[in-house]
Amino acid sequence: MKKKLMLTGIMGLLVGAIVLVDASCTTQAEKKADVLPQSKELTHGELVTRGKYLVTVGLCNDCHSPKKFGPHGMSLDEERLLSGHPEGSTIPTVDSKSLKPGGWVLFSGDLTAAVGPWGVTYSANLTPDSTTGIGAWSEETFVKTIRTGKHLGQEGGRPILPPMPWEFVGKMTDEDLKAVYTYLQSLPPVKNRVPAPVPPAEAAKLAKL
Ligand code: HEC
């Protein structure tokens, strides 16, 4: 009788341990599915999840998302996520010292416009709007652009200027760039025509001397 009770107890403990191990495996597996490259082909939904993760930790929002300012400081404007430098918004007067090497590089308050020896640049609209964003871009165009640092990935295309860190973003694997592209294409399209970059000589005309 005593033996039987003990045996049942041990069995109970064992079952409990197995359930525990199993539960911790499931949560770990779930976490991994969100962040690690998979050997199997990802579904569309999985690509979107992974792309969102990569865009978040890859800091794309820092420069590409308009911001809101409130009592707690700066936050992302969730309704215009990744839609680039807001069309029609004004930037402070350019300090011409920043247009020469050796000066300070400047950012607008929302980090969507930057001034440096390359002139003035405005972060691109990465939402799938077909005329002002990347809605008409194929996955191949997107990957080529990031890997070559040339607009639309074309050989004669204009170079993509700082502070866009394309050399580093371009180090992502093919699968990861595919995930980033799939996530960006899943965003609500925002119509926002970002101004073209201003070369240093022209920017100097707008400058505070
Ligand atoms: C430090 C700021 C910064 C960060 C971080 C950044 N970008 Fe950019 N990005 C820019 C700017 C500014 C431009 C526009 C450059 C130009 O006009 O030459 C740009 C341009 C681009 C373009 C080119 C669009 C075109 O029309 O050719 C793509 C694509 C892009 N960024 C994707 C990304 C992705 C994806 C991430 C995150 C993994 C990212 N960027 C992170 C600032 C940034």
Residues whose N, C-alpha, C, O or C-beta is under 5 A from the ligand:
A	BS01	HEC	G58 L59 C60 D62 C63 T121 Y122 S123 A124 H151 L152 P159 I160 L161 P162 P163 M164 P165 V169 P197
